[in-house]
Amino acid sequence: MAGGAMTDTDGAHKNYPGKMTIFVFLACLVASSGGLIFGYDIGISGGVTSMDPFLIKFFPSVYAKEKEMVETNQYCKFDSELLTLFTSSLYLAALIASLFASVITRKFGRKITMLGGGIIFLIGAILNGAATNVAMLIIGRILLGIGVGFSNQAVPLYLSEMAPARMRGMLNISFQLMITVGILAANLINYFTDKIAGGWGWRVSLGLAAVPAFIMAGGSLFLPDTPNSLLARGKEAEARAMLRRIRGTDDVGPEYDDLVAASKASMAIENPWSTLLERRYRPQLVMSVLIPTLQQLTGINVVMFYAPVLFKTIGFGGTASLMSAVISGIVNMAATFVSIVTVDRLGRRKLLLQGGVQMIIAQFLLGTLIFIKFGTAGVANISRSYAIVVVMCICVFVSAFAWSWGPLGWLVPSEIFPLEIRSAAQSVVVVFNMAFTFIIAQIFLMMLCHLKFGLFYFFGACELIMTAFVLFFLPETKGIPIEEMDRIWGKHWYWKRFVDNRKVEMTSTV
Ligand code: BGC
């Protein structure tokens, strides 16, 4: 890329002047509240679907089955397609919405996309809290999904573009941190609303989604747009002024020149979708599909969506189940900090490899513990101490995810795409993430009923594959400026065959 920026002492990549400013910090804090709305959704539905008054009102047949099967097969007692549709419809809507959001983020900027997402989400939350029939519930969930699709499209891009390269990892993970805060808040709220006499606690749980939506919509009114996005929309003077402001220095020439070069390259492209399919973008395309898919195949959302149901399955009472979900929520949030403080020092690969191995061990242990007690018939009474060991195992799994595939599943894709394909490729990430979130949410209870304890072995096997994938195919992206990222592929043993090395060399020495 053009520009005479300083190079690192090892000459490996550029190191633009500028520091982390309060301005960037606040902008990123507000933007990452988009993670709150996503997290709140993930955490709320599992608890609500385990509340009896909610089941009696909307899903009476599931309730009747749950009561009937107390003494029989535990693996199958919650297996209802309508109930899972309640959880998963949101992700299907998010998937479709993110395709539209890609056009909006490119044409009108990241900020408008976040604002729109917040408002639609707000309407969905109100509809859900006031629901009197299943249709209102599902339509509300679809609106929430559209909000999530918009925000997951725009926020990770926004964060990666605002952040100075050496702190990009940390700032981007604030999105994931907010997801975990949202999940934990939802778990806690469920715990308390479940106790509301009169059986309307679920309304409070669903309606309170309006709070994060309000923060996101209100906050994004005050957000500036990123220099990259301003440039891409032809606002050159504003882009330069914004870059100075967010870097806290007037000396932004080299970085600005690189942004301009990237922006020109991007404008020369008519259709980012077909461009993404070109051979030279094969590494990015593969990553944009595989990273989100593999993130979901860790099985994390089995725990996030169905923790209370899962805990009920292994014999916990209603309150104990909701409490255990709170515990895994706390672990999830706390472990995200590990990633925040280490990601820009240790790098992405080390965290993914360590987290992968820990998840494999935890899943195989979990499957075995459940097999020992429930066998294939699914009937057992488990002791308190045994149940505690199971919960601990789940926490070991959740913590590993929370410092590896959780945050990095969003961070790595958002930093590897050149500007000309960035919005389109980020859409692919959201689409695959949501598609597999949907699939897992939709078929988990059925899989549990059929695969039984083997379900945990299945996820363990997926984790084995994804850890090998990181080992062999994922290059390290730590500290590399986002508009310089093309270079990593040319140096990689496998991906170099897809990129034109001559071009990379030439542009980097201009
Ligand atoms: C994933 C979600 C998951 C959450 C858990 C996110 O990175 O995309 O599917 O529920 O992490 O914290």
Boltz pocket constraint, residues with backbone or C-beta under 6 A from the ligand:
constraints:
  - pocket:
      binder: B
      contacts: [[A, 42], [A, 176], [A, 179], [A, 180], [A, 183], [A, 295], [A, 300], [A, 301], [A, 304], [A, 332], [A, 405], [A, 406], [A, 407], [A, 409], [A, 410], [A, 433], [A, 437]]
      max_distance: 6.0
